[in-house]
Amino acid sequence: RWHAALADCPVVTILRGITPPEALPVARALVAAGIRIVEVPLNSPQALESIRLLAASLPEEVVVGAGTVLVSNDVDRVAEAGGALVVSPNMDEEVIKRTKALGLISLP
């Protein structure tokens, strides 16, 4: 799914600062325009709720995940919310190991 999404549109869309009520309409418009990878940074308001909503509502071919993932505990929270992608602003070995252990995509 990751490779197909990246091949379709090699862009990771970042929904920074978005709230859960805004997330789905914005993401649906982006998907309609061809976007296949959507990231919600964890420092956004109620980020995990937005991720949960997007993962449950967007088409299966869309990869949804979190950005600004700084610690391995956050990887678990992203997975529980249905996220498949973990984007980190650094190369934290524990975050990468946990992401891989859960079968998620790691982009440090």
Secondary structure, DSSP 8 states (H G I E B T S, - for coil): -HHHHHHH----EE-TT--HHHHHHHHHHHHHTT--EEEEETTSTTHHHHHHHHHHHS-TTSEEEEES--SHHHHHHHHHTT--EEE-SS--HHHHHHHHHTT-EEE-
